[in-house]
């Protein structure tokens, strides 16, 4: 997915700024700020990732909360995911601001920085939104970060945008890996949704939609992503269909392989086992079906037990071979 300059310009023009109507607070009096950043990659899905930073002054430093939200790619392979971290640091809010007073930033300067999006193509980008209390007024400042600000050797990044990049880099250094560290292709470990208790104040505010207005230029709301991440999705199941000519006395079902889950695969699998005289599985002779299910079936059948004595001469003549069938059902398939 690639965005031309016209589309990007239209997006950026919708991200206006609220200017304080009276004498604003100074950076020395700012004790808290919130940053919301939506990062768009021109490959996916998902194409958009959302980050929320809540920074609060604390004795001897500050508390940095980071909420990273990944929209669902599909409910089977990659459901919506929310990751929350909180770290205390000796860095104060004033030190994070690095000499810039967000309450004093000129709208004229901001508008000038926005106009550069009309020059050249833009593929990947981020829109960062800072919300800070300036006296009795809430100031909302949006910064547009273009792909050339990340990747170009000489990006010619405006001062305000460069300041935003530095600030987010400092917050990510404290919070851990961020959006840019996400793999292009989801790994097995990243397919499961993370369920959070909502006990943290910032997560409650997220659930209530108080951070939605940080991302006004997108079709997704972060409160909806959070709600989706908390929803319970049906899990894949494995069903024992039958066993011929003997029925097991003890049987543990195979697990549903993660790799099969990633490729949204289900179906039936059969296996032929050879028993010893005690009814234990001496060997798994063959497994037929989707290859990703084979090892799971082999591992499970090792612990199965059958009657120790054959019921008739036919089984003895067949060297006590038994055929077992399973059905692997994804259940959550779209």
N, C-alpha and C positions, 0 to 999 in steps of 0.2 A: 504494500500500500504506500503510495507516494503522494505528497501534498504539493500542489503548485503554489506559487506565491500568492495568487488571488485567494485561495482557500485559507491559507495561513493568515493572510492579512485580515480576512473577514473574521477569523477567530480572535485575533489579537485586538481588533478594534472593539470587540464586545467586552474586553476586560478593562473596564474603566477604573478610575481611582476616586475615592471619596476624600475630599479635602476638609480638614478641620475648619470650622467657621469662627474660631476664636483662637486666642493665643494658646498654642499646644504645649504639652509637657516637654521636658527636655530629656535627653538620654539618661541623665543622672537619676531621674525619677521613674524610669521604666523598670518594672520588676518582673514583667512577664511578656512573652510574645508567642504567637502561634504562626507556623508556616505550613501551608499546604502546597505540595508540588505534584503535578500530574506529568508523567514522562511518557511521551509517545514514541514508540519505535516503529519503523516502517516495515517490520517483519513481525509475524505472530501467527495465530492469536495466542494470548491476548496482546493487543497493541498498546493498551494503556495500563500504567501502574501508578498507584497513588501512595503518597507518603504524607504523614502529618507529624510535625514536630511541635511539642508543647514544652516551652522552656520557662521555668519558674525560679525566681530568686530564692535561695535558701541560705541559712547561716554558713558562712565560709565558702560559698560557691553557688551552685544552682542544680536543679533537677532537670534532666533532659528525658522526655518521653518521646518515643518514636512508634508510630503505628504504620505499618506497611500493608497495603491492601492490594491483592491480586484478584481481578475479576475471574469468574469461572470461564474456562475454555470449553469444557462440557462437563456435565454432572458426573460422568463416569470416570474419565481419565484425570481431570484436573478441576475439581470443584473450587468455588471461591475460597480464598485463604486470607486470613488476617494474622499478622505477626506483631506482637507488642513487646517492647523493651523499655526499661526505665533505668537510668544510670545517674548517679550523683557525681558531680565534678567540682573541682575547685575553681573552674572558670566561672566568672560572674556574668550576669546578663550584660552589663556594660562592656565587658571584655569580648563577649560574643559579637556585639555590635561593632567592635573594631573602629571606633572613632566616628562612625556615621550615625547621625540622629534621624531615625525614620520619621519622626514627627515634623522634621524640618525639610524633608526632601521636596524639591520643587516639582510641581506637576508639569511644568514646561520641559524640564530635563527628562522626566519619564516619557512624555509624549515623543520627544526627539528620539529616544532609544527605541521606542516601539516602531517608528517609521522605517528602521533599517530592515525589517522583515520583508519589505517590498523589493529588496535588491537580492537577486539570485534565488536559486531553488532551495527549498527547505524540505527535508525528508523526515528526519527525526528531530524532536524538539521537546522542551519542557516549559511549563508555565508555573512559575512560583508565586504564591500569594502570601504576603505577610499581613497579619492582623495584630494591631497593637493599640493600646489605650493611650490617647494623647489628651490628657486632661479629662474632660467629660465626653470626649468624642472618640469613637473608634475609627482609626485610620486603616484603610485597606490598600495595600500597595502591591501591584502585580508586575512581575518581571518576566520577560520572554527570553528564554535561553534557546539559542539555535544550535543546530548540529555543528556548525563551524566553531562555536564557542568551546565545544568539547574536543574536536578532532583536528582543526586546522593548525598548521604550524604558526601562522601569524593571523589569529582570528580577528584582531582589531575589535575586541570586546569593549563595549562602553563601560564606564566606571561603575555605574549602578548595577549592571548585570554581572560584572566581575566581582563586585562586593557580595552579591547574592550567591554566586558560585562558591566563593570562599566560605561563606557562612554555612551553606549546606554541606560542604566538604568537612568542616569542623564538626558539625552535628553528626554526620555519618561516621566520622572517626571515633566518636564516643559511643554511638549506638550500634555499630557493627555493620556488616555488609548491607548495601542498599540496592536500589533498582539496577544500577549499572553492573552489579555483580550477579544478576540473575542469569542462569543459563538460557541459551536460545531455545533449547529443547528440554522440556521438563524431565527430570530423572524420576526413577521409581520412588525415591524417598520423598519427593515433592508432590505426589499425587493425593495425599490424604489431607483433608481439611483440618485446620487447627481450631479447636473449640476453646473459647476464652470464657472466663467466668463473668466478665462484665463488672467485677468488683472495683476496678479502678475508675476513678472519677472521669478520666478522659474517655474510657471505653463507654461509659454511660452516656456521655455527651455525644459520642459518635453514634450510638444506637438511637438517640433522640433526634438526630439530624442536625446538631448544632455546628457540624463541620461541613455540611453540604454546600454552603455558600462560598466555601473556599475554592470550589471547582465549578464555577458557573458556566464555563465554556464547553462542558462535556455532556454527553447524553446519559452518563451513569452517575448515580449518587452513591457516595461512600457509605451512607447508612444502609442502603440496599445491599451493597457488597457485604457489609458486616452481617446483615440479617441472613443472607444466602450462606455465609460461612458457618453460621450457627445451626442451620437446618440439618436435620438428619437425613441422609440419603441412603437408599437401599443398598445393602452390601451384596456382592456376588455370592452365589451359593453353589455347593456341590451335592449332588443327590446320588445315592446308591440305587441303581435300577434293578439289577438282578444278578444272580450267580448260578451257574449251571456246571455240572449236575449237583453240586453240593452247596448248601447255604452256610455262611460263616457263623461261628459262635461268638466271635469277637471281631469287630471291625471299626477302625478309625478312618474317617473320611479324608480324602486328600484335601490339601489346602488349595485355594484358588490362586494361581501364580500371578504375581504382580505384572510380569511382562505380558501375560495374556490380557490382563486388565488394561494395560496401556494401549494395546492395539484393538480393544473392544471386541474380543473374541470369546465365543461360547460354542458349545456343541457336545457331542457324545464321544466317549473314549472307552475302549475295551482292552482288557489285559488277560493274558493266559498265564496262570501260575502253576507251579509244580509243588506238590505237598510231600512232606515226609510222613512216616508212619504215625507220628504223633499229631498230625493235623496242622503243623506249622508250615509256613510258606518257605520252601527250600530255595526256590528261584522264581524270578519273574521272567518268563520265557520271551514274551513279546508284548508290546503296547501299540495299539492302533488308534489314531486320532490326531488332533492338532499337536504338533511337536512340543509346544510350550507346556502342555499338560503332562507330558511323559514322565519327567522326573518327579513331579508331585505324586503321581499315581504309584510309581515304583517305591518311593519312600514310604507311603502309607501302607502298601500291601505287605511290607516286611513284617509288620506287627500283627497281621491278621491270623486268626486261628479258625480251623475247621474241625469237624468231627474226626477223632483219631482213627476210627475204623471205617473202611469203605462199606457203604450199604449194600453193594452188589458186585458181582464179578466184572461187570462192564467198566466200573471205575478203576478196578485193579488193572484191567487190560489197557486202560488209557493212561497208565503210569500216574494215576491220581492227578490229572490235569483238570483245572477248573477255569472257566471263563467268567470274568467279572466285568460289568458294564456300569459306567458313571455318566451323569449329565452335568456339565459345567454351565451354569446359567448366570449371565451378567446382571440381569434384573434392572439395573439402572440405565440400560441402553436407551438412547433417545428414540 
